[in-house]
Amino acid sequence: MENERMINEIVSLIVDKLKGQEVLPASDKRVKVGVSARHVHLSREDMDILFGKGSELTPQKDLMGGQFAAKETVTIIGLKLRAIENVRVLGPLRKQTQVEVSATDCIRLGVKAPVRLSGDLKGSAPITIIGPKGAVTIQEGCIVALRHIHMSPADAAAYGVKDKQVVRVQMGGARGGYLDNVPVRVDPSFTTEMHIDTDEANALGIHNGMELTIIV
C-alpha cells in the first residue's frame, strides 16, 4: 500500500507539471499493440517449490516497468488434467502467484478463469503449476487478462486521459472494428503500449507493433 501511495503521488506530480500541455488531435492518439501470450508470475514461496530453494529467475528479455521474460518455463494443469507445457515465467517475483491464460486455454484446461486486470485475483480460478523440482496448486490466481493500455504520464497528458480511465480503441483492416472497456494504467515506468491476448489478436487480425487509435 505504501508503494502504491508513493507511485500515485509521483504520477500526480508529473501530471501537475504537464497541465496546460496541448492535447493531441483525435487522429494522432495512436497506440502500439503488444500481443501477450499465456504466462506465469511466481511468489518466492512457489518459486522455491517449483525450481528449488533459493533459486532465481534468469532474465531473457526485458519488458516494461522493470519486468522481464525469464528463461524458466513451467507446465500448467487444469481440472480436466490436461496440460499446457512450456509456459513462460515473468519476473521479478511477486507477492502472489498469478497465471494468465486465454479463453481458449480455459476450454482446453477445464478452468473457469474470470477476465481481470493483473493483480485482481480474489475469487479467481484454481490451477496446478509443475516445475522441474516440484508442483503447487493455487486455489486462486488464474485469470484471463483484461485488455488494457500502459501509458507514461507525459503521453497520458498529451492524449487527455488519466490513470484507470476506460477508453475505446478503433482498429482498421479487413476485420476492423472497436474494442470497448479498455482501462488505461499510468505509471512513470511504463512506455505507451496496449496489451491484448492471443484470442483477441487472432480474432481481429491484430499483430505485434500494429497501431490502433484511442477514442476518449
C-alpha angles and dihedrals in degrees: 000000000000091000091048091051092051092048091050090050092050091049091049092051092050092047090050090054090050096050111123093032111138114260115232119249114260094255091058097053093103129156131192119232128231114193109217119210124202113293145159135234115201135206120225091252094052092043088058092051096045100040106017137276112307094004119154133209117253112227113230104164130013118235131187124286095030093298125130141190108245129214089236120097134184140196120243124205128194135197093284088059088239115141136216111201133203096031109172121241117220123208160260102050118258136211091251131030114246130187119198117197138161125253087252090055088052091058091049093047098039091238126143098210117175123230105254144152114257111280095024095111107141109125093002124141129291121238140168122238123198125198134174093272104035149325137260132194114208117202092210133010107089114114143159103237115242112232110257145163125240112207139176118234091248093054091044090057091047092048093045095238135120138209114293092011113143116226140175124244127207127205131188131206133082091315096037120160144113136292114208129194098042112158120210117222114198122198135147090238094056130096115207110269138134118228123207130163128249094261093058093041093052094044093052100035092246123154137184112288096019113140121230130185122247115220113201 
